[in-house]
Amino acid sequence: MIKAEVKTDPDLSSNKNQIIKEMLEARVYYGHRSSITNPKMKPYISGTKNNFEVIDLEKTFEALEKSKKFMEELGRQKKTLLFVGTSPIVRDLVKGAAEKTRSPYLVSHWIGGFLTNFKTIFGRLKYFRELKAKEAAGELQKYTKKEQINFQKEIQKLSQLFMGLEECQGLPNALVIVNVKMHETAVREARKLKIPIIGIVDTDSDPRLADYVICASDHIRSSANYLLNQLVSGYNASEGEK
């Protein structure tokens, strides 16, 4: 395990010093092994310790502030987010962040074509909603036992496929992705449609995959949790102004 010392600068604002201290405590600085570092990430790395990259938290702070301002604007305009994070380490954190902003999420797997073939995917999602509504209203009971069993199997299958998307009404205005390297398909689809990406990007990733690059550990729960909470607070900031 690598450790970083807490360094504060009297010339910096107390808020910046506090956030950097919190990021240190959350191990946001803990990158991957230097052997798998993406060369494009070099500007975001302050050094190497015990063969692990140490992320420059000054730059992470700047990126986080920029990302939070963007999130604030999205929240103020009631824009739609889509949270993405399928790593078992962060799934529940991503789901929790999405729920705090009343946003859809994908945490089991990326649905190929979800963005670029949205009309077709949304049609299936609409059918799933209608099927669940019929089930709740008892309308499926008029079918034969075999047909009811088939409907139940289909509902179960679609429930797994569309988990987190039940309330989705259209294309998102922005994506929040934990581990952009793992979700390059989602990135390509968003790029094609010019949907901005806020990405937690670790040292093994290409920072060009995100529009808002937050260089940080994407494989440590405390890091992902801290950053997601910061982004959520940005999105929900307008509610506190009321």
N, C-alpha and C positions, 0 to 999 in steps of 0.2 A: 504494500500500500504506500502511495506517495502522500506526502503532507506538504502543505503550503503554509507559510507564516502569514499572520494577519498584519498588514502594513497599512497605516493610515497616513494621509498627507494633510497637514494643517491648512494647506491652501485650497483643499477641496471642500465642497459643501458637506455639511454633516450628513445630509441625506445620502450623498454618493458614498461616503465612507461607511455608513450603516448598511447600505445595500451590498456593497462589496464584501463587508464582513459577513453578512447573511449568506451570500453566495459561497464564500469560503466554507462556512459551516455546513452548507448543503452539498459540498463537494462538486460544485459546478465546474471547477477547474480541472477535474480529473479526466484527461483524454485517454485515448487508446494507446497501445504500444507504438513506439516510434517506427517499428518495422512496417506498419500498415498505414502510415500517415499519407494523406493525399497532399501532394505538393502544393496545391492551391490553398491549403489551409495554413501554410507557413506564417502568413502575416498575422494570424490569430493566436499564435503559440508563443509563449514567453520563454520557454525552455523545456528541457527534458530531465527527468529524475527517475532513476531506477528503470530506465528504458520505457518510461511512460511520458507522454506529452503533458506539459502543464499549460493550460489555456490562459491567455492574457485576460484577466477579468476586467481590466480597464476597458478593453474593446467590447467585451461582453456587456458591460454596463451600458456603454453608448448604444449598442445594438438593441438592448432591452428597452431603453428609454424611447428609442425611435419606434420600436414595435408597439410599445404601450400607447404611444400617441396615435398610431394608426388604428389600434384597437379601440381607443377612445372615440375616434371619428366614426368607426364602424358602428359602435354602440349608440352613439348620438343619433345616427341616421337609421337605426334599427335594421342594419344590414345583416344578412344571414351568414353564419360561419359554418364550416364543416371541420370537425376535429378528427384527425386521423392518427392512430398509433396502435399497431397490431402486435408489438412485442409483448410477451406475457408479463414482462417487468412493469410496463406502464399502462396496460389496458384499463385497469380500474381508475387510474389517475386521469386518463384522457376522457373516459366516460363521465367522471365526476366533474371535470372542467366544463364539458359540454352541457351537462345538466344545469350547472350554475349560470350559464349564459343562455339556457333554453335553446340549445343548438343541436342539430343532428350530429351523429358520430359514426365512425367505422372503426371497430376495435378487434374484430375477429379476422377479417381479411378484406383486401380491396376488391371491390366488384369491378371487373374489367369493363370499361366503357361507361362507367357510372356518369362521368362528365360528358365525354364525347358522344355517347349514344344515350343521352339522358331521356329523350322522348320515349324510347323503347323501355328502358329500365323503369321510368316513372309509370308507364302503363301497367307493368307487372306489379309495381308497388300499389297502384290504385286498385288493381284486382285483389291484392292481398287484403287491403283495408275493407273492401266490400265483402270479402269472404269472412273476415272476422266479425263484421257487423251482422252478417246473416247468422253466424254461429251464435252470437250474443242474443239475437232476437229469436232464436229457436227455429229459424227457417230451414235449417239443414235437416231437421227431424222428419220432414216430409219425404225424404229420399230413402231408398232401401238401405239396409244395414251395411251392405258392401260399399255403396256409394258414400255413406257417411264415414266409413273407415278411410276411404280414399281421400275424402275432403280433409279429414284430420291429419293424414300423412302430408298432404299438400300444405296445410296451414303450418305444420311443424317445420317443414322444409323451408317455407318462405319466411317463417319467424327467424330462423337461423341466418338466412340470407340478408334480411332487411333489419336485423337488430340494430337499433339506434337511429333508424331512418323513418320510423313510423310517422313522425310529424313533418317530414320533409315535404315542402310544397313547391320547390323549384331549385334551380342551380344556385349554389352558394356564391356569395360575393367575395369570399376569401377562404383559404384553407389554413388551418393550423396543424402542422405535421411534426410529430416527435420521431426523429430518425428519418431524414429525407433519403438517405441511401437505401433503406429498406423499402421505401415507397416511391421508387423512380417511375413506376407506371402512373401513379397518381400525379406525380410531378409533370410528366409528359402531357397528360390529359389537361391539366390546369394550364400549362404553358400554351397549348394549342388554342385554348379558349380565352387566353389572357386573364385568367383568374389569379390574383396575387397570392403568394405563399409566404406565410410566416413559419419559418422552420427552425427547430432546435437541431443544430448541425454539429456533429462530433468531428474529431480530427481525422477520421478515416473517410470523410465525405467530401464531395465537391460543393463548395459554397455557392456556386453558380446555380444550384438547384433551387435556391430560395430567393425571393425578392427581399425579404427581411431576414437576414442571417443572424441567428443568435448562436454563436459558437459556445457550446457547452456539452457536458457529458449527457449523452442520451441513453446510457446503459446503467445509470445509477438512479434509483427511485427518488432519493431526496433532491437530486438536481432537477429532474423532470417535474417533480411536485412543486418545487419552489417557483420555477419559471412559469409553469402553467397557472399557478395562483396569481402571479404578477400580471400575466396577460388577461386573466379573468377580471382582475381588479380594474384593469384599464378599460375593458369593454363595458363593465358595469358602472364606471365612474359617473356617467351622466345621470344614473338613477339617484346617486348620492347628492347631486346638485339640486334636485327637486325640493 
